[in-house]
Amino acid sequence: MVFETPELLAVYLHKLHGIQDAVVGTLLDPAEAPPTLPTTRALAAAAFGCLVAAQHAWLASATGGSLASYIDRAMATITPA
């Protein structure tokens, strides 16, 4: 229902963005790199993108697999440099 209703999807994605920002703030280590470097934000965005992609695939699936397995498959496509 959320993915099929534009207003609900907008609210959901806005909340995810806020959570993503909190994760980035937690992961940033000021001693290692300036916060202007996009690497931490890019990795967090990739992880959240995998979550949304997995949710879409899981909801569209007729096989009834677990959401966790879809998340694992999506995350396995991400390879940090």
C-alpha positions as CSV (number, residue, x, y, z in Angstrom):
1,M,0.0,0.0,0.0
2,V,2.8,2.4,0.9
3,F,4.6,1.9,-2.4
4,E,1.4,2.2,-4.4
5,T,0.3,5.5,-2.8
6,P,2.5,8.5,-3.7
7,E,1.7,10.5,-0.6
8,L,2.5,7.5,1.7
9,L,5.6,6.7,-0.3
10,A,6.8,10.3,0.0
11,V,6.4,10.2,3.8
12,Y,8.1,6.8,4.0
13,L,11.1,8.0,1.9
14,H,11.4,11.2,3.9
15,K,11.5,9.2,7.2
16,L,14.2,6.8,5.6
17,H,16.2,9.9,4.6
18,G,16.1,11.1,8.2
19,I,17.2,7.7,9.5
20,Q,20.0,7.6,6.9
21,D,21.3,11.0,8.0
22,A,21.4,9.7,11.6
23,V,23.3,6.6,10.5
24,V,25.8,8.8,8.6
25,G,26.3,11.0,11.6
26,T,27.0,8.0,13.7
27,L,29.4,6.5,11.2
28,L,31.4,9.6,10.5
29,D,34.7,9.6,12.4
30,P,36.0,13.2,12.5
31,A,39.5,11.9,13.2
32,E,39.7,10.0,9.9
33,A,38.3,12.3,7.2
34,P,36.5,15.6,6.9
35,P,32.7,15.3,6.8
36,T,32.6,16.8,3.3
37,L,33.9,13.5,1.8
38,P,31.0,11.6,0.2
39,T,32.2,8.1,1.0
40,T,30.3,7.5,4.2
41,R,27.1,9.1,2.9
42,A,27.4,7.1,-0.4
43,L,27.8,3.8,1.5
44,A,24.8,4.6,3.8
45,A,22.7,5.6,0.7
46,A,23.7,2.3,-1.0
47,A,22.6,0.3,2.0
48,F,19.3,2.2,2.2
49,G,18.8,1.8,-1.5
50,C,19.3,-2.0,-1.1
51,L,16.6,-2.0,1.6
52,V,14.1,-0.2,-0.6
53,A,15.0,-2.4,-3.6
54,A,14.6,-5.6,-1.5
55,Q,11.2,-4.4,-0.2
56,H,10.0,-3.8,-3.7
57,A,11.2,-7.3,-4.9
58,W,9.9,-9.0,-1.8
59,L,6.4,-7.5,-2.1
60,A,6.3,-8.3,-5.9
61,S,7.5,-11.9,-5.3
62,A,5.1,-14.8,-5.4
63,T,7.7,-17.2,-3.9
64,G,7.2,-16.1,-0.3
65,G,10.9,-15.9,0.6
66,S,12.0,-13.8,3.6
67,L,12.6,-10.1,3.4
68,A,16.0,-10.8,5.0
69,S,17.0,-13.0,2.0
70,Y,16.1,-10.2,-0.4
71,I,18.1,-7.7,1.6
72,D,21.1,-10.1,1.6
73,R,20.9,-10.5,-2.2
74,A,20.6,-6.7,-2.7
75,M,23.5,-6.0,-0.4
76,A,25.7,-8.6,-2.1
77,T,25.6,-6.5,-5.2
78,I,27.4,-3.6,-3.5
79,T,31.2,-3.8,-3.6
80,P,33.1,-1.0,-1.8
81,A,36.2,0.2,-3.6
